[in-house]
Amino acid sequence: MIPDLSVIFHLAIFGLICAVVAVIGGAGWLVWFVIEHVRIV
């Protein structure tokens, strides 16, 4: 059974958004982590 193209498209968009959110969230956490430790030192 071949999935509908619209389903694949929506899954791709959803995955892309999740990836962007994960990257932004990870980068933000990393920046906060570094700033906190530098400030302590």
C-alpha distance matrix in Angstrom:
0.0 3.8 6.4 9.4 12.3 14.7 13.0 13.1 16.6 17.8 16.8 18.6 21.6 21.7 21.7 24.3 26.5 26.4 27.4 30.2 31.5 31.5 33.4 35.9 36.4 36.9 39.3 41.2 41.6 42.8 45.3 46.6 46.9 48.9 51.1 51.9 52.9 54.9 56.7 57.6 58.9
3.8 0.0 3.8 6.6 8.8 11.7 10.5 10.1 13.4 15.1 14.3 15.7 18.7 19.3 19.3 21.6 23.9 24.2 25.0 27.6 29.2 29.4 31.1 33.5 34.3 34.9 37.1 39.0 39.7 40.8 43.2 44.6 45.1 46.9 49.1 50.1 51.2 52.9 54.8 55.9 57.2
6.4 3.8 0.0 3.8 6.4 8.5 6.7 7.0 10.3 11.5 11.0 12.8 15.5 16.0 16.4 18.7 20.8 21.1 22.3 24.8 26.1 26.6 28.5 30.6 31.4 32.3 34.5 36.2 36.9 38.3 40.5 41.8 42.5 44.4 46.4 47.3 48.6 50.4 52.1 53.3 54.7
9.4 6.6 3.8 0.0 3.8 5.4 5.3 6.5 8.7 10.1 10.9 12.5 14.5 15.5 16.7 18.5 20.3 21.3 22.7 24.6 26.0 27.0 28.8 30.6 31.6 32.8 34.7 36.3 37.4 38.8 40.8 42.1 43.1 45.0 46.7 47.8 49.3 51.0 52.5 53.9 55.4
12.3 8.8 6.4 3.8 0.0 3.8 5.4 5.1 6.1 8.6 9.8 10.4 12.3 14.1 15.1 16.3 18.3 19.8 20.8 22.4 24.3 25.5 26.8 28.5 29.9 31.2 32.7 34.4 35.8 37.1 38.8 40.4 41.5 43.2 44.8 46.2 47.7 49.1 50.7 52.2 53.7
14.7 11.7 8.5 5.4 3.8 0.0 3.8 5.5 4.9 6.1 8.5 9.7 10.5 12.1 14.0 15.1 16.4 18.2 19.7 21.0 22.5 24.1 25.6 26.9 28.3 29.9 31.5 32.7 34.2 35.8 37.4 38.7 40.1 41.9 43.3 44.6 46.4 47.8 49.1 50.8 52.4
13.0 10.5 6.7 5.3 5.4 3.8 0.0 3.8 5.4 5.2 6.1 8.5 9.9 10.5 12.1 14.1 15.4 16.4 18.2 20.0 21.1 22.3 24.2 25.8 26.7 28.2 30.1 31.4 32.5 34.2 36.1 37.2 38.3 40.4 41.9 42.9 44.6 46.3 47.6 49.0 50.7
13.1 10.1 7.0 6.5 5.1 5.5 3.8 0.0 3.8 5.5 5.1 6.1 8.6 9.8 10.4 12.1 14.2 15.2 16.2 18.3 19.9 20.8 22.3 24.2 25.4 26.5 28.3 30.0 31.1 32.4 34.4 35.8 36.8 38.6 40.3 41.6 43.0 44.6 46.2 47.6 49.0
16.6 13.4 10.3 8.7 6.1 4.9 5.4 3.8 0.0 3.8 5.5 5.1 6.2 8.6 9.8 10.5 12.3 14.2 15.2 16.5 18.4 19.8 21.1 22.6 24.1 25.5 27.0 28.5 30.0 31.4 33.0 34.5 35.8 37.4 38.9 40.4 42.0 43.3 44.8 46.5 48.0
17.8 15.1 11.5 10.1 8.6 6.1 5.2 5.5 3.8 0.0 3.8 5.4 5.1 6.1 8.5 9.8 10.6 12.2 14.1 15.3 16.5 18.2 19.9 21.1 22.2 24.0 25.7 26.8 28.2 30.0 31.5 32.7 34.1 36.1 37.4 38.6 40.4 41.9 43.2 44.8 46.5
16.8 14.3 11.0 10.9 9.8 8.5 6.1 5.1 5.5 3.8 0.0 3.8 5.5 5.0 6.0 8.5 9.9 10.4 12.1 14.2 15.2 16.2 18.2 19.9 20.7 22.1 24.1 25.5 26.5 28.1 30.0 31.2 32.3 34.3 35.9 36.9 38.5 40.2 41.6 43.0 44.6
18.6 15.7 12.8 12.5 10.4 9.7 8.5 6.1 5.1 5.4 3.8 0.0 3.8 5.4 5.1 6.1 8.6 9.8 10.4 12.3 14.2 15.2 16.4 18.3 19.7 20.8 22.4 24.1 25.5 26.7 28.5 30.1 31.1 32.8 34.5 35.8 37.3 38.7 40.3 41.9 43.3
21.6 18.7 15.5 14.5 12.3 10.5 9.9 8.6 6.2 5.1 5.5 3.8 0.0 3.8 5.5 5.0 6.2 8.6 9.8 10.6 12.3 14.1 15.3 16.5 18.1 19.7 21.1 22.4 24.1 25.6 27.0 28.4 29.9 31.6 32.9 34.4 36.1 37.4 38.8 40.5 42.1
21.7 19.3 16.0 15.5 14.1 12.1 10.5 9.8 8.6 6.1 5.0 5.4 3.8 0.0 3.8 5.4 5.2 6.2 8.6 10.0 10.6 12.2 14.3 15.5 16.3 18.1 20.0 21.0 22.2 24.1 25.7 26.8 28.1 30.2 31.5 32.6 34.4 36.0 37.2 38.8 40.5
21.7 19.3 16.4 16.7 15.1 14.0 12.1 10.4 9.8 8.5 6.0 5.1 5.5 3.8 0.0 3.8 5.5 5.1 6.1 8.7 9.9 10.4 12.2 14.3 15.1 16.2 18.2 19.8 20.8 22.2 24.2 25.5 26.4 28.3 30.1 31.2 32.7 34.3 35.8 37.2 38.7
24.3 21.6 18.7 18.5 16.3 15.1 14.1 12.1 10.5 9.8 8.5 6.1 5.0 5.4 3.8 0.0 3.8 5.4 5.1 6.2 8.6 9.8 10.6 12.3 14.1 15.2 16.5 18.2 19.8 21.0 22.5 24.2 25.5 27.0 28.5 30.1 31.6 32.9 34.4 36.2 37.5
26.5 23.9 20.8 20.3 18.3 16.4 15.4 14.2 12.3 10.6 9.9 8.6 6.2 5.2 5.5 3.8 0.0 3.8 5.4 5.1 6.1 8.5 9.9 10.6 12.0 14.0 15.3 16.3 18.1 19.8 21.1 22.3 23.9 25.7 26.9 28.3 30.2 31.5 32.7 34.5 36.1
26.4 24.2 21.1 21.3 19.8 18.2 16.4 15.2 14.2 12.2 10.4 9.8 8.6 6.2 5.1 5.4 3.8 0.0 3.8 5.5 5.1 6.0 8.6 10.0 10.3 11.9 14.1 15.2 16.1 18.0 19.8 20.8 22.0 24.1 25.6 26.6 28.3 30.0 31.3 32.7 34.4
27.4 25.0 22.3 22.7 20.8 19.7 18.2 16.2 15.2 14.1 12.1 10.4 9.8 8.6 6.1 5.1 5.4 3.8 0.0 3.8 5.5 5.1 6.1 8.6 9.8 10.4 12.1 14.1 15.2 16.3 18.2 19.8 20.7 22.4 24.2 25.5 26.9 28.3 30.0 31.5 32.9
30.2 27.6 24.8 24.6 22.4 21.0 20.0 18.3 16.5 15.3 14.2 12.3 10.6 10.0 8.7 6.2 5.1 5.5 3.8 0.0 3.8 5.4 5.2 6.1 8.4 9.8 10.6 12.1 14.1 15.2 16.5 18.2 19.7 21.1 22.5 24.1 25.8 26.9 28.4 30.2 31.6
31.5 29.2 26.1 26.0 24.3 22.5 21.1 19.9 18.4 16.5 15.2 14.2 12.3 10.6 9.9 8.6 6.1 5.1 5.5 3.8 0.0 3.8 5.5 5.2 5.9 8.4 9.9 10.4 12.0 14.0 15.3 16.3 17.9 19.9 21.0 22.2 24.2 25.6 26.7 28.4 30.2
31.5 29.4 26.6 27.0 25.5 24.1 22.3 20.8 19.8 18.2 16.2 15.2 14.1 12.2 10.4 9.8 8.5 6.0 5.1 5.4 3.8 0.0 3.8 5.6 5.1 5.9 8.4 9.8 10.4 12.0 14.1 15.2 16.1 18.1 19.8 20.8 22.3 24.0 25.5 26.8 28.4
33.4 31.1 28.5 28.8 26.8 25.6 24.2 22.3 21.1 19.9 18.2 16.4 15.3 14.3 12.2 10.6 9.9 8.6 6.1 5.2 5.5 3.8 0.0 3.8 5.5 5.1 6.0 8.5 9.9 10.4 12.2 14.1 15.1 16.4 18.2 19.8 21.1 22.3 24.1 25.7 27.0
35.9 33.5 30.6 30.6 28.5 26.9 25.8 24.2 22.6 21.1 19.9 18.3 16.5 15.5 14.3 12.3 10.6 10.0 8.6 6.1 5.2 5.6 3.8 0.0 3.8 5.5 5.2 6.0 8.5 9.8 10.5 12.2 14.0 15.4 16.4 18.2 20.1 21.0 22.3 24.3 25.8
36.4 34.3 31.4 31.6 29.9 28.3 26.7 25.4 24.1 22.2 20.7 19.7 18.1 16.3 15.1 14.1 12.0 10.3 9.8 8.4 5.9 5.1 5.5 3.8 0.0 3.8 5.5 5.1 6.1 8.5 9.9 10.5 12.1 14.3 15.4 16.3 18.4 19.9 21.0 22.5 24.4
36.9 34.9 32.3 32.8 31.2 29.9 28.2 26.5 25.5 24.0 22.1 20.8 19.7 18.1 16.2 15.2 14.0 11.9 10.4 9.8 8.4 5.9 5.1 5.5 3.8 0.0 3.8 5.5 5.1 6.1 8.6 9.9 10.3 12.3 14.2 15.3 16.5 18.2 19.9 21.1 22.6
39.3 37.1 34.5 34.7 32.7 31.5 30.1 28.3 27.0 25.7 24.1 22.4 21.1 20.0 18.2 16.5 15.3 14.1 12.1 10.6 9.9 8.4 6.0 5.2 5.5 3.8 0.0 3.8 5.5 5.0 6.2 8.6 9.7 10.6 12.2 14.2 15.5 16.4 18.2 20.0 21.2
41.2 39.0 36.2 36.3 34.4 32.7 31.4 30.0 28.5 26.8 25.5 24.1 22.4 21.0 19.8 18.2 16.3 15.2 14.1 12.1 10.4 9.8 8.5 6.0 5.1 5.5 3.8 0.0 3.8 5.4 5.2 6.2 8.5 10.0 10.6 12.2 14.4 15.4 16.4 18.4 20.1
41.6 39.7 36.9 37.4 35.8 34.2 32.5 31.1 30.0 28.2 26.5 25.5 24.1 22.2 20.8 19.8 18.1 16.1 15.2 14.1 12.0 10.4 9.9 8.5 6.1 5.1 5.5 3.8 0.0 3.8 5.5 5.1 6.0 8.6 9.9 10.4 12.3 14.2 15.3 16.5 18.4
42.8 40.8 38.3 38.8 37.1 35.8 34.2 32.4 31.4 30.0 28.1 26.7 25.6 24.1 22.2 21.0 19.8 18.0 16.3 15.2 14.0 12.0 10.4 9.8 8.5 6.1 5.0 5.4 3.8 0.0 3.8 5.5 5.0 6.2 8.6 9.9 10.7 12.2 14.1 15.5 16.6
45.3 43.2 40.5 40.8 38.8 37.4 36.1 34.4 33.0 31.5 30.0 28.5 27.0 25.7 24.2 22.5 21.1 19.8 18.2 16.5 15.3 14.1 12.2 10.5 9.9 8.6 6.2 5.2 5.5 3.8 0.0 3.8 5.4 5.2 6.1 8.6 10.1 10.5 12.1 14.3 15.4
46.6 44.6 41.8 42.1 40.4 38.7 37.2 35.8 34.5 32.7 31.2 30.1 28.4 26.8 25.5 24.2 22.3 20.8 19.8 18.2 16.3 15.2 14.1 12.2 10.5 9.9 8.6 6.2 5.1 5.5 3.8 0.0 3.8 5.5 5.1 6.0 8.6 9.9 10.5 12.3 14.3
46.9 45.1 42.5 43.1 41.5 40.1 38.3 36.8 35.8 34.1 32.3 31.1 29.9 28.1 26.4 25.5 23.9 22.0 20.7 19.7 17.9 16.1 15.1 14.0 12.1 10.3 9.7 8.5 6.0 5.0 5.4 3.8 0.0 3.8 5.6 5.3 6.3 8.6 10.0 10.8 12.5
48.9 46.9 44.4 45.0 43.2 41.9 40.4 38.6 37.4 36.1 34.3 32.8 31.6 30.2 28.3 27.0 25.7 24.1 22.4 21.1 19.9 18.1 16.4 15.4 14.3 12.3 10.6 10.0 8.6 6.2 5.2 5.5 3.8 0.0 3.8 5.5 5.3 6.0 8.4 9.9 10.6
51.1 49.1 46.4 46.7 44.8 43.3 41.9 40.3 38.9 37.4 35.9 34.5 32.9 31.5 30.1 28.5 26.9 25.6 24.2 22.5 21.0 19.8 18.2 16.4 15.4 14.2 12.2 10.6 9.9 8.6 6.1 5.1 5.6 3.8 0.0 3.8 5.5 5.2 6.0 8.5 9.9
51.9 50.1 47.3 47.8 46.2 44.6 42.9 41.6 40.4 38.6 36.9 35.8 34.4 32.6 31.2 30.1 28.3 26.6 25.5 24.1 22.2 20.8 19.8 18.2 16.3 15.3 14.2 12.2 10.4 9.9 8.6 6.0 5.3 5.5 3.8 0.0 3.8 5.6 5.2 6.3 8.8
52.9 51.2 48.6 49.3 47.7 46.4 44.6 43.0 42.0 40.4 38.5 37.3 36.1 34.4 32.7 31.6 30.2 28.3 26.9 25.8 24.2 22.3 21.1 20.1 18.4 16.5 15.5 14.4 12.3 10.7 10.1 8.6 6.3 5.3 5.5 3.8 0.0 3.8 5.4 5.0 6.2
54.9 52.9 50.4 51.0 49.1 47.8 46.3 44.6 43.3 41.9 40.2 38.7 37.4 36.0 34.3 32.9 31.5 30.0 28.3 26.9 25.6 24.0 22.3 21.0 19.9 18.2 16.4 15.4 14.2 12.2 10.5 9.9 8.6 6.0 5.2 5.6 3.8 0.0 3.8 5.4 5.1
56.7 54.8 52.1 52.5 50.7 49.1 47.6 46.2 44.8 43.2 41.6 40.3 38.8 37.2 35.8 34.4 32.7 31.3 30.0 28.4 26.7 25.5 24.1 22.3 21.0 19.9 18.2 16.4 15.3 14.1 12.1 10.5 10.0 8.4 6.0 5.2 5.4 3.8 0.0 3.8 5.4
57.6 55.9 53.3 53.9 52.2 50.8 49.0 47.6 46.5 44.8 43.0 41.9 40.5 38.8 37.2 36.2 34.5 32.7 31.5 30.2 28.4 26.8 25.7 24.3 22.5 21.1 20.0 18.4 16.5 15.5 14.3 12.3 10.8 9.9 8.5 6.3 5.0 5.4 3.8 0.0 3.8
58.9 57.2 54.7 55.4 53.7 52.4 50.7 49.0 48.0 46.5 44.6 43.3 42.1 40.5 38.7 37.5 36.1 34.4 32.9 31.6 30.2 28.4 27.0 25.8 24.4 22.6 21.2 20.1 18.4 16.6 15.4 14.3 12.5 10.6 9.9 8.8 6.2 5.1 5.4 3.8 0.0
